């Protein structure tokens, strides 16, 4: 059960990041998707989705590596 939960923790932010990349790509090529009225709004939301997904994934990996004591000394808790 815990492995399934860990997989969900990794898959959902990864999907959000992929959506953010898709939105930014569509903005670059000038394709507006239905809920967005302007290209700049679509690009900004794509960047926010990508940054949020990357933040969650990186935080999860850092937390896991800190538990296993596999990080460099500057990332260890004092």
Buried (B, 14 or more C-beta within 10 A) or exposed (E): EEEEEEEEBBEEBBEBBEBBBBBBEBBEEEEEEEEBEEBEBBBBBBBEBBEBBBEBBEEBEEEEBEEEEEBEEEEEEE
